[in-house]
Amino acid sequence: MFTLAAAHAGIQDGQIFGTLGASGAALAATVILVMGVKGQHKIKLDQMQAAGGGLIAGVLYATAASIWSTPGSITKGLTAAIQGGVGGNVGLGAIAVCLVAIIYGKKLKPRTAALMGIAAATIFAGAGGIWGVVNTTLAAFLNQAFGVA
């Protein structure tokens, strides 16, 4: 027997918007982020919201891979340059602390904060410690809520 509940199992499974797929979720996050940082109509993101949205988008990019992995590859290149070029041994944990301090402590345009949030996803994943916990927890939540795995 066919039931309505079976047809909409996504909500019972915890997938709020049904199964988006990793690339679909990355695309949706990007559209929302771009619209929000422009802030021209109903979707307006301030600095902290844009940074958080960027972090979510960055985690989704890493999950989706394919073309979506480009921001992560760029971030890895930049952090490698910082780690090897600033002087001394600069770990990803230090870069994560600096990134959060800049996002929180400096007045940024929402689009700049969003880009830093996207970079934070890659940096947090590689830094380990509490940063890795944040990244892993966010990825697990997004997987459960949106079915992106």
C-alpha positions, -999 to 999 in steps of 0.1 A, spaced: 0 0 0 13 34 -10 12 61 17 18 98 17 44 94 45 64 70 23 64 95 -6 79 122 17 104 101 36 130 128 34 116 148 63 113 117 85 149 110 76 159 144 88 165 158 53 148 191 55 148 199 18 149 163 5 180 150 -11 198 179 -27 230 160 -36 264 174 -28 267 195 -60 231 207 -57 237 218 -21 269 236 -31 251 253 -59 222 264 -37 246 277 -10 265 297 -36 234 313 -50 222 322 -15 256 335 -6 259 357 -37 224 370 -33 230 377 4 263 396 1 248 418 -26 219 424 -3 197 441 -29 163 426 -19 151 401 6 183 382 13 208 404 31 238 390 50 259 410 74 296 403 80 291 375 105 263 359 86 283 360 53 313 344 71 291 316 85 274 311 51 308 310 35 319 283 59 289 263 51 295 267 14 331 257 18 322 225 36 297 218 9 323 224 -18 346 199 -2 318 174 -1 308 179 -37 344 178 -51 345 181 -89 344 218 -100 334 228 -65 368 218 -50 385 248 -67 381 272 -38 396 246 -15 426 240 -38 432 278 -40 430 280 -2 455 251 2 479 269 -21 476 302 -2 480 285 32 511 266 20 526 299 9 519 314 43 532 284 61 565 284 42 570 321 35 561 340 67 590 327 87 593 299 112 568 271 115 533 284 110 508 257 116 472 256 102 459 261 137 477 295 138 462 304 105 427 294 117 431 316 148 442 345 127 414 340 102 388 340 129 403 370 146 402 389 113 366 379 106 355 388 141 377 418 148 378 437 115 350 455 98 347 436 65 323 438 36 300 408 35 315 395 3 350 395 19 337 378 50 320 352 28 353 345 10 371 341 43 344 318 55 348 296 24 386 296 30 379 287 67 363 254 57 395 241 41 418 256 68 396 242 97 396 207 81 434 206 79 442 224 112 428 196 135 420 203 171 388 223 179 389 235 143 386 200 129 357 193 153 338 224 140 344 213 104 334 176 111 303 185 131 291 210 105 297 185 77 278 158 96 249 181 102 248 192 66 249 156 54 220 147 77 199 177 71 203 181 34 214 146 22 246 157 6 266 126 10 
